Amino acid sequence: MATLSIKDVPEEILVRLRERAARNHRSLQGELMSLISEAVRPAGEVSAGLPTDAGAPWPHLGAGHHPGGTLAQVVPPTGIKSVAQIAREHRARFPRPLAGGALAVDILRAERDAR
């Protein structure tokens, strides 16, 4: 694979790229690769990128549209899910908290106090 280098990137652009990468749960390198991939995608081809917000599993489909079934059955074409998508799946599988189990805070306190 080839390596690209961009020189003299203004600080403002770098900050915005880092913020965008964080919003999309990507590294700066991953975000740049996503942007470049989208830029060279042939016209009319459907994007298989990661979600850009919690409301839209795929940006080209729009919020609330889940092809092929329920959200739990849908996996983005890249095989990667957003944190929001995983959380919705877990809430669907476990609508009520487990009863009778220890609270996470109590487990963490016990671990901390054992040190």
Chimera marker file (.cmm) of the C-alpha trace (Angstrom):
<marker_set name="trace">
<marker id="1" x="0.000" y="0.000" z="0.000" r="1" g="1" b="0" radius="0.5"/>
<marker id="2" x="1.090" y="3.528" z="-0.688" r="1" g="1" b="0" radius="0.5"/>
<marker id="3" x="1.613" y="6.210" z="1.931" r="1" g="1" b="0" radius="0.5"/>
<marker id="4" x="0.306" y="9.757" z="1.548" r="1" g="1" b="0" radius="0.5"/>
<marker id="5" x="1.573" y="12.794" z="3.383" r="1" g="1" b="0" radius="0.5"/>
<marker id="6" x="-0.063" y="16.203" z="3.701" r="1" g="1" b="0" radius="0.5"/>
<marker id="7" x="2.247" y="19.041" z="4.606" r="1" g="1" b="0" radius="0.5"/>
<marker id="8" x="1.542" y="22.402" z="6.212" r="1" g="1" b="0" radius="0.5"/>
<marker id="9" x="-1.937" y="21.564" z="7.516" r="1" g="1" b="0" radius="0.5"/>
<marker id="10" x="-3.361" y="24.619" z="9.291" r="1" g="1" b="0" radius="0.5"/>
<marker id="11" x="-3.946" y="24.016" z="13.011" r="1" g="1" b="0" radius="0.5"/>
<marker id="12" x="-7.660" y="24.891" z="12.704" r="1" g="1" b="0" radius="0.5"/>
<marker id="13" x="-8.193" y="22.149" z="10.111" r="1" g="1" b="0" radius="0.5"/>
<marker id="14" x="-6.261" y="19.636" z="12.186" r="1" g="1" b="0" radius="0.5"/>
<marker id="15" x="-8.398" y="20.407" z="15.244" r="1" g="1" b="0" radius="0.5"/>
<marker id="16" x="-11.602" y="19.992" z="13.218" r="1" g="1" b="0" radius="0.5"/>
<marker id="17" x="-10.388" y="16.685" z="11.761" r="1" g="1" b="0" radius="0.5"/>
<marker id="18" x="-9.552" y="15.366" z="15.225" r="1" g="1" b="0" radius="0.5"/>
<marker id="19" x="-12.980" y="16.417" z="16.520" r="1" g="1" b="0" radius="0.5"/>
<marker id="20" x="-14.674" y="14.742" z="13.549" r="1" g="1" b="0" radius="0.5"/>
<marker id="21" x="-12.653" y="11.552" z="14.090" r="1" g="1" b="0" radius="0.5"/>
<marker id="22" x="-13.655" y="11.487" z="17.765" r="1" g="1" b="0" radius="0.5"/>
<marker id="23" x="-17.348" y="11.960" z="16.888" r="1" g="1" b="0" radius="0.5"/>
<marker id="24" x="-17.129" y="9.010" z="14.485" r="1" g="1" b="0" radius="0.5"/>
<marker id="25" x="-15.133" y="6.843" z="16.935" r="1" g="1" b="0" radius="0.5"/>
<marker id="26" x="-12.149" y="6.691" z="14.607" r="1" g="1" b="0" radius="0.5"/>
<marker id="27" x="-8.484" y="7.518" z="14.720" r="1" g="1" b="0" radius="0.5"/>
<marker id="28" x="-7.325" y="10.533" z="12.745" r="1" g="1" b="0" radius="0.5"/>
<marker id="29" x="-5.860" y="8.123" z="10.170" r="1" g="1" b="0" radius="0.5"/>
<marker id="30" x="-9.170" y="6.233" z="9.951" r="1" g="1" b="0" radius="0.5"/>
<marker id="31" x="-11.143" y="9.448" z="9.511" r="1" g="1" b="0" radius="0.5"/>
<marker id="32" x="-8.835" y="10.649" z="6.735" r="1" g="1" b="0" radius="0.5"/>
<marker id="33" x="-9.125" y="7.289" z="4.965" r="1" g="1" b="0" radius="0.5"/>
<marker id="34" x="-12.929" y="7.490" z="5.223" r="1" g="1" b="0" radius="0.5"/>
<marker id="35" x="-12.950" y="11.011" z="3.764" r="1" g="1" b="0" radius="0.5"/>
<marker id="36" x="-10.652" y="10.027" z="0.908" r="1" g="1" b="0" radius="0.5"/>
<marker id="37" x="-12.708" y="6.889" z="0.185" r="1" g="1" b="0" radius="0.5"/>
<marker id="38" x="-15.898" y="8.949" z="0.002" r="1" g="1" b="0" radius="0.5"/>
<marker id="39" x="-14.218" y="11.542" z="-2.237" r="1" g="1" b="0" radius="0.5"/>
<marker id="40" x="-13.191" y="8.962" z="-4.838" r="1" g="1" b="0" radius="0.5"/>
<marker id="41" x="-16.368" y="6.843" z="-4.663" r="1" g="1" b="0" radius="0.5"/>
<marker id="42" x="-18.034" y="6.624" z="-8.088" r="1" g="1" b="0" radius="0.5"/>
<marker id="43" x="-21.219" y="8.675" z="-8.461" r="1" g="1" b="0" radius="0.5"/>
<marker id="44" x="-24.333" y="6.730" z="-7.534" r="1" g="1" b="0" radius="0.5"/>
<marker id="45" x="-22.493" y="4.073" z="-5.523" r="1" g="1" b="0" radius="0.5"/>
<marker id="46" x="-23.941" y="3.571" z="-2.038" r="1" g="1" b="0" radius="0.5"/>
<marker id="47" x="-21.615" y="4.400" z="0.821" r="1" g="1" b="0" radius="0.5"/>
<marker id="48" x="-20.690" y="1.628" z="3.237" r="1" g="1" b="0" radius="0.5"/>
<marker id="49" x="-19.162" y="3.950" z="5.802" r="1" g="1" b="0" radius="0.5"/>
<marker id="50" x="-19.587" y="4.187" z="9.542" r="1" g="1" b="0" radius="0.5"/>
<marker id="51" x="-22.452" y="6.135" z="11.034" r="1" g="1" b="0" radius="0.5"/>
<marker id="52" x="-21.850" y="9.827" z="11.493" r="1" g="1" b="0" radius="0.5"/>
<marker id="53" x="-24.449" y="10.191" z="14.224" r="1" g="1" b="0" radius="0.5"/>
<marker id="54" x="-26.365" y="7.992" z="16.630" r="1" g="1" b="0" radius="0.5"/>
<marker id="55" x="-29.654" y="8.427" z="14.774" r="1" g="1" b="0" radius="0.5"/>
<marker id="56" x="-28.590" y="7.147" z="11.361" r="1" g="1" b="0" radius="0.5"/>
<marker id="57" x="-26.997" y="3.717" z="11.050" r="1" g="1" b="0" radius="0.5"/>
<marker id="58" x="-25.819" y="4.696" z="7.574" r="1" g="1" b="0" radius="0.5"/>
<marker id="59" x="-25.717" y="8.353" z="6.561" r="1" g="1" b="0" radius="0.5"/>
<marker id="60" x="-27.044" y="7.697" z="3.029" r="1" g="1" b="0" radius="0.5"/>
<marker id="61" x="-30.195" y="5.985" z="4.381" r="1" g="1" b="0" radius="0.5"/>
<marker id="62" x="-31.279" y="8.623" z="6.877" r="1" g="1" b="0" radius="0.5"/>
<marker id="63" x="-32.327" y="8.372" z="10.499" r="1" g="1" b="0" radius="0.5"/>
<marker id="64" x="-34.561" y="5.529" z="11.565" r="1" g="1" b="0" radius="0.5"/>
<marker id="65" x="-34.193" y="3.440" z="8.397" r="1" g="1" b="0" radius="0.5"/>
<marker id="66" x="-32.935" y="-0.066" z="9.091" r="1" g="1" b="0" radius="0.5"/>
<marker id="67" x="-32.930" y="-2.281" z="5.990" r="1" g="1" b="0" radius="0.5"/>
<marker id="68" x="-33.408" y="-5.991" z="6.371" r="1" g="1" b="0" radius="0.5"/>
<marker id="69" x="-35.095" y="-6.161" z="9.777" r="1" g="1" b="0" radius="0.5"/>
<marker id="70" x="-34.649" y="-4.960" z="13.305" r="1" g="1" b="0" radius="0.5"/>
<marker id="71" x="-31.614" y="-3.037" z="14.447" r="1" g="1" b="0" radius="0.5"/>
<marker id="72" x="-30.286" y="-6.115" z="16.249" r="1" g="1" b="0" radius="0.5"/>
<marker id="73" x="-30.265" y="-8.019" z="12.942" r="1" g="1" b="0" radius="0.5"/>
<marker id="74" x="-28.573" y="-5.289" z="10.919" r="1" g="1" b="0" radius="0.5"/>
<marker id="75" x="-24.796" y="-5.026" z="10.711" r="1" g="1" b="0" radius="0.5"/>
<marker id="76" x="-23.228" y="-2.247" z="8.678" r="1" g="1" b="0" radius="0.5"/>
<marker id="77" x="-21.556" y="-3.470" z="5.490" r="1" g="1" b="0" radius="0.5"/>
<marker id="78" x="-18.149" y="-2.843" z="7.063" r="1" g="1" b="0" radius="0.5"/>
<marker id="79" x="-19.004" y="-5.100" z="10.030" r="1" g="1" b="0" radius="0.5"/>
<marker id="80" x="-18.541" y="-2.221" z="12.467" r="1" g="1" b="0" radius="0.5"/>
<marker id="81" x="-21.249" y="-0.804" z="14.722" r="1" g="1" b="0" radius="0.5"/>
<marker id="82" x="-21.417" y="2.527" z="16.496" r="1" g="1" b="0" radius="0.5"/>
<marker id="83" x="-21.548" y="2.694" z="20.288" r="1" g="1" b="0" radius="0.5"/>
<marker id="84" x="-25.116" y="4.002" z="20.079" r="1" g="1" b="0" radius="0.5"/>
<marker id="85" x="-26.137" y="1.060" z="17.874" r="1" g="1" b="0" radius="0.5"/>
<marker id="86" x="-24.629" y="-1.470" z="20.296" r="1" g="1" b="0" radius="0.5"/>
<marker id="87" x="-26.370" y="0.238" z="23.235" r="1" g="1" b="0" radius="0.5"/>
<marker id="88" x="-29.758" y="0.043" z="21.457" r="1" g="1" b="0" radius="0.5"/>
<marker id="89" x="-29.204" y="-3.661" z="20.774" r="1" g="1" b="0" radius="0.5"/>
<marker id="90" x="-28.400" y="-4.351" z="24.426" r="1" g="1" b="0" radius="0.5"/>
<marker id="91" x="-31.444" y="-2.399" z="25.587" r="1" g="1" b="0" radius="0.5"/>
<marker id="92" x="-33.595" y="-4.444" z="23.204" r="1" g="1" b="0" radius="0.5"/>
<marker id="93" x="-32.146" y="-7.723" z="24.511" r="1" g="1" b="0" radius="0.5"/>
<marker id="94" x="-32.237" y="-6.710" z="28.181" r="1" g="1" b="0" radius="0.5"/>
<marker id="95" x="-35.138" y="-4.259" z="28.651" r="1" g="1" b="0" radius="0.5"/>
<marker id="96" x="-34.971" y="-4.560" z="32.452" r="1" g="1" b="0" radius="0.5"/>
<marker id="97" x="-31.841" y="-4.603" z="34.595" r="1" g="1" b="0" radius="0.5"/>
<marker id="98" x="-30.843" y="-8.003" z="35.955" r="1" g="1" b="0" radius="0.5"/>
<marker id="99" x="-32.347" y="-8.522" z="39.414" r="1" g="1" b="0" radius="0.5"/>
<marker id="100" x="-30.389" y="-9.741" z="42.401" r="1" g="1" b="0" radius="0.5"/>
<marker id="101" x="-26.943" y="-9.094" z="40.996" r="1" g="1" b="0" radius="0.5"/>
<marker id="102" x="-24.280" y="-6.883" z="42.508" r="1" g="1" b="0" radius="0.5"/>
<marker id="103" x="-24.168" y="-3.286" z="41.391" r="1" g="1" b="0" radius="0.5"/>
<marker id="104" x="-21.186" y="-2.304" z="39.253" r="1" g="1" b="0" radius="0.5"/>
<marker id="105" x="-20.300" y="0.466" z="41.699" r="1" g="1" b="0" radius="0.5"/>
<marker id="106" x="-20.111" y="-2.061" z="44.563" r="1" g="1" b="0" radius="0.5"/>
<marker id="107" x="-17.864" y="-4.349" z="42.528" r="1" g="1" b="0" radius="0.5"/>
<marker id="108" x="-15.541" y="-1.466" z="41.663" r="1" g="1" b="0" radius="0.5"/>
<marker id="109" x="-15.401" y="-0.296" z="45.275" r="1" g="1" b="0" radius="0.5"/>
<marker id="110" x="-14.552" y="-3.805" z="46.456" r="1" g="1" b="0" radius="0.5"/>
<marker id="111" x="-11.783" y="-4.084" z="43.854" r="1" g="1" b="0" radius="0.5"/>
<marker id="112" x="-10.415" y="-0.684" z="44.840" r="1" g="1" b="0" radius="0.5"/>
<marker id="113" x="-10.501" y="-1.457" z="48.557" r="1" g="1" b="0" radius="0.5"/>
<marker id="114" x="-8.773" y="-4.809" z="48.032" r="1" g="1" b="0" radius="0.5"/>
<marker id="115" x="-5.622" y="-3.113" z="46.739" r="1" g="1" b="0" radius="0.5"/>
<link id1="1" id2="2" r="1" g="1" b="0" radius="0.2"/>
<link id1="2" id2="3" r="1" g="1" b="0" radius="0.2"/>
<link id1="3" id2="4" r="1" g="1" b="0" radius="0.2"/>
<link id1="4" id2="5" r="1" g="1" b="0" radius="0.2"/>
<link id1="5" id2="6" r="1" g="1" b="0" radius="0.2"/>
<link id1="6" id2="7" r="1" g="1" b="0" radius="0.2"/>
<link id1="7" id2="8" r="1" g="1" b="0" radius="0.2"/>
<link id1="8" id2="9" r="1" g="1" b="0" radius="0.2"/>
<link id1="9" id2="10" r="1" g="1" b="0" radius="0.2"/>
<link id1="10" id2="11" r="1" g="1" b="0" radius="0.2"/>
<link id1="11" id2="12" r="1" g="1" b="0" radius="0.2"/>
<link id1="12" id2="13" r="1" g="1" b="0" radius="0.2"/>
<link id1="13" id2="14" r="1" g="1" b="0" radius="0.2"/>
<link id1="14" id2="15" r="1" g="1" b="0" radius="0.2"/>
<link id1="15" id2="16" r="1" g="1" b="0" radius="0.2"/>
<link id1="16" id2="17" r="1" g="1" b="0" radius="0.2"/>
<link id1="17" id2="18" r="1" g="1" b="0" radius="0.2"/>
<link id1="18" id2="19" r="1" g="1" b="0" radius="0.2"/>
<link id1="19" id2="20" r="1" g="1" b="0" radius="0.2"/>
<link id1="20" id2="21" r="1" g="1" b="0" radius="0.2"/>
<link id1="21" id2="22" r="1" g="1" b="0" radius="0.2"/>
<link id1="22" id2="23" r="1" g="1" b="0" radius="0.2"/>
<link id1="23" id2="24" r="1" g="1" b="0" radius="0.2"/>
<link id1="24" id2="25" r="1" g="1" b="0" radius="0.2"/>
<link id1="25" id2="26" r="1" g="1" b="0" radius="0.2"/>
<link id1="26" id2="27" r="1" g="1" b="0" radius="0.2"/>
<link id1="27" id2="28" r="1" g="1" b="0" radius="0.2"/>
<link id1="28" id2="29" r="1" g="1" b="0" radius="0.2"/>
<link id1="29" id2="30" r="1" g="1" b="0" radius="0.2"/>
<link id1="30" id2="31" r="1" g="1" b="0" radius="0.2"/>
<link id1="31" id2="32" r="1" g="1" b="0" radius="0.2"/>
<link id1="32" id2="33" r="1" g="1" b="0" radius="0.2"/>
<link id1="33" id2="34" r="1" g="1" b="0" radius="0.2"/>
<link id1="34" id2="35" r="1" g="1" b="0" radius="0.2"/>
<link id1="35" id2="36" r="1" g="1" b="0" radius="0.2"/>
<link id1="36" id2="37" r="1" g="1" b="0" radius="0.2"/>
<link id1="37" id2="38" r="1" g="1" b="0" radius="0.2"/>
<link id1="38" id2="39" r="1" g="1" b="0" radius="0.2"/>
<link id1="39" id2="40" r="1" g="1" b="0" radius="0.2"/>
<link id1="40" id2="41" r="1" g="1" b="0" radius="0.2"/>
<link id1="41" id2="42" r="1" g="1" b="0" radius="0.2"/>
<link id1="42" id2="43" r="1" g="1" b="0" radius="0.2"/>
<link id1="43" id2="44" r="1" g="1" b="0" radius="0.2"/>
<link id1="44" id2="45" r="1" g="1" b="0" radius="0.2"/>
<link id1="45" id2="46" r="1" g="1" b="0" radius="0.2"/>
<link id1="46" id2="47" r="1" g="1" b="0" radius="0.2"/>
<link id1="47" id2="48" r="1" g="1" b="0" radius="0.2"/>
<link id1="48" id2="49" r="1" g="1" b="0" radius="0.2"/>
<link id1="49" id2="50" r="1" g="1" b="0" radius="0.2"/>
<link id1="50" id2="51" r="1" g="1" b="0" radius="0.2"/>
<link id1="51" id2="52" r="1" g="1" b="0" radius="0.2"/>
<link id1="52" id2="53" r="1" g="1" b="0" radius="0.2"/>
<link id1="53" id2="54" r="1" g="1" b="0" radius="0.2"/>
<link id1="54" id2="55" r="1" g="1" b="0" radius="0.2"/>
<link id1="55" id2="56" r="1" g="1" b="0" radius="0.2"/>
<link id1="56" id2="57" r="1" g="1" b="0" radius="0.2"/>
<link id1="57" id2="58" r="1" g="1" b="0" radius="0.2"/>
<link id1="58" id2="59" r="1" g="1" b="0" radius="0.2"/>
<link id1="59" id2="60" r="1" g="1" b="0" radius="0.2"/>
<link id1="60" id2="61" r="1" g="1" b="0" radius="0.2"/>
<link id1="61" id2="62" r="1" g="1" b="0" radius="0.2"/>
<link id1="62" id2="63" r="1" g="1" b="0" radius="0.2"/>
<link id1="63" id2="64" r="1" g="1" b="0" radius="0.2"/>
<link id1="64" id2="65" r="1" g="1" b="0" radius="0.2"/>
<link id1="65" id2="66" r="1" g="1" b="0" radius="0.2"/>
<link id1="66" id2="67" r="1" g="1" b="0" radius="0.2"/>
<link id1="67" id2="68" r="1" g="1" b="0" radius="0.2"/>
<link id1="68" id2="69" r="1" g="1" b="0" radius="0.2"/>
<link id1="69" id2="70" r="1" g="1" b="0" radius="0.2"/>
<link id1="70" id2="71" r="1" g="1" b="0" radius="0.2"/>
<link id1="71" id2="72" r="1" g="1" b="0" radius="0.2"/>
<link id1="72" id2="73" r="1" g="1" b="0" radius="0.2"/>
<link id1="73" id2="74" r="1" g="1" b="0" radius="0.2"/>
<link id1="74" id2="75" r="1" g="1" b="0" radius="0.2"/>
<link id1="75" id2="76" r="1" g="1" b="0" radius="0.2"/>
<link id1="76" id2="77" r="1" g="1" b="0" radius="0.2"/>
<link id1="77" id2="78" r="1" g="1" b="0" radius="0.2"/>
<link id1="78" id2="79" r="1" g="1" b="0" radius="0.2"/>
<link id1="79" id2="80" r="1" g="1" b="0" radius="0.2"/>
<link id1="80" id2="81" r="1" g="1" b="0" radius="0.2"/>
<link id1="81" id2="82" r="1" g="1" b="0" radius="0.2"/>
<link id1="82" id2="83" r="1" g="1" b="0" radius="0.2"/>
<link id1="83" id2="84" r="1" g="1" b="0" radius="0.2"/>
<link id1="84" id2="85" r="1" g="1" b="0" radius="0.2"/>
<link id1="85" id2="86" r="1" g="1" b="0" radius="0.2"/>
<link id1="86" id2="87" r="1" g="1" b="0" radius="0.2"/>
<link id1="87" id2="88" r="1" g="1" b="0" radius="0.2"/>
<link id1="88" id2="89" r="1" g="1" b="0" radius="0.2"/>
<link id1="89" id2="90" r="1" g="1" b="0" radius="0.2"/>
<link id1="90" id2="91" r="1" g="1" b="0" radius="0.2"/>
<link id1="91" id2="92" r="1" g="1" b="0" radius="0.2"/>
<link id1="92" id2="93" r="1" g="1" b="0" radius="0.2"/>
<link id1="93" id2="94" r="1" g="1" b="0" radius="0.2"/>
<link id1="94" id2="95" r="1" g="1" b="0" radius="0.2"/>
<link id1="95" id2="96" r="1" g="1" b="0" radius="0.2"/>
<link id1="96" id2="97" r="1" g="1" b="0" radius="0.2"/>
<link id1="97" id2="98" r="1" g="1" b="0" radius="0.2"/>
<link id1="98" id2="99" r="1" g="1" b="0" radius="0.2"/>
<link id1="99" id2="100" r="1" g="1" b="0" radius="0.2"/>
<link id1="100" id2="101" r="1" g="1" b="0" radius="0.2"/>
<link id1="101" id2="102" r="1" g="1" b="0" radius="0.2"/>
<link id1="102" id2="103" r="1" g="1" b="0" radius="0.2"/>
<link id1="103" id2="104" r="1" g="1" b="0" radius="0.2"/>
<link id1="104" id2="105" r="1" g="1" b="0" radius="0.2"/>
<link id1="105" id2="106" r="1" g="1" b="0" radius="0.2"/>
<link id1="106" id2="107" r="1" g="1" b="0" radius="0.2"/>
<link id1="107" id2="108" r="1" g="1" b="0" radius="0.2"/>
<link id1="108" id2="109" r="1" g="1" b="0" radius="0.2"/>
<link id1="109" id2="110" r="1" g="1" b="0" radius="0.2"/>
<link id1="110" id2="111" r="1" g="1" b="0" radius="0.2"/>
<link id1="111" id2="112" r="1" g="1" b="0" radius="0.2"/>
<link id1="112" id2="113" r="1" g="1" b="0" radius="0.2"/>
<link id1="113" id2="114" r="1" g="1" b="0" radius="0.2"/>
<link id1="114" id2="115" r="1" g="1" b="0" radius="0.2"/>
</marker_set>
